[in-house]
């Protein structure tokens, strides 16, 4: 059930009888040369479609933009910064809260949004509400460890294939991941992580200074398949549907 498709009297009826809403939030940012900028939004939107087939939960409009400062130098990336995201998302949730929502599920597609969601969740918990953060890519790892992946790697590539295979530019998938080390002994292992003498720590660098391609992870994009993507997205949606039913039983 889509909030944007309801009249206000029907919305009132829903909130008179229900206290749960699900909101997806993503980003518009680089995911390597082979994936669309909207990867973090496209995948949650597809999961919502699959949820809607099996659940009557109210679905609020997706927020397509996120905080992605380290990736903003890649053409097309739109970074709205943490504070802007906080003010916007807080306002959305506060309006839903005023209408009667007390269980707010946030289906998140982008790691850079996590700190903002946590901040908002703690604020609304004090007001008697529950904010449930659903980071789909982390949840998928628990469902099947073989799906574990990084940014723009096999997991997300499979996810986009599960949405629409034509959105993946397979000619741009390319060779092995090449990260830029700080020196011969200061070896890059991730977006921020550096290993020295067997110990990892963080050096905060913009992503183009870590990898020109823009994808990072242990899962090469060439491992992705349409079948993997469809199974992963359906499994995630099914889990969330079951979670929704369990949360309906929770008294706040």
URHUVEN-V107567 format. One line per field, one symbol per residue. ss: DSSP state (a for helix, b for strand, c for the rest). phi: phi as a letter, one per 40 degrees, with the letter a starting at -180 (. if undefined). psi: psi as a letter, one per 20 degrees, with the letter a starting at -180 (. if undefined). A space follows every 50 residues. Layout:
ss=???
phi=???
psi=???
//
This chain:
ss=cbaaaccaaaaaaaaaaccbbbbbbccbccccccccccaaaaaaaaaaaa aacccccbbcccbccbccaaaccccccbbccaaaaaaaaaaaaaaaaaac ccbbbbbbccaaaaaaaaaaaaaaaccccbbbbbbaaaaaaaacaaaccc bccaaaaaaaaaaaaaaccaaaccccccccccccccbbccccbbbbccbb bbccccaaaccccccbccccaaaccaaaaaaaaaaaaaaaaaaaaaaacc cc
phi=.cdcccccccccccccbabbbbbcbbabacbgcbbcccdcbccdccccdc cccbbcccbcdcccbacadcbcccdgcbbbgcccccccccccccccccch cbbbcbcbbacccccccdccdccccccgbbbbcbcdcccccccadccdab cgcccccccccccadccccccccgcccbbcccacbbccbadbcbbbfgbb abbcbcddcbacchbaicbcdcccbccdccccccccccccdccdcccccc cb
psi=ophiiqrhhhgggghhiqjpqppqpcrorplriiqqhjgihgghhghggh ghhiqjqpoqqqoiqaolgijiipphpopjqghggggghggghhghghii pioopoopjphiighgggggghghhijjrppoonnhhhhhghhohiipab ojbgghghghhigohiipnhijgabqpoqoqhahinppiagippppljpq rppoqqhhigphgiqpriophiiqqggggggghgggggghghgghhhhip p.
//
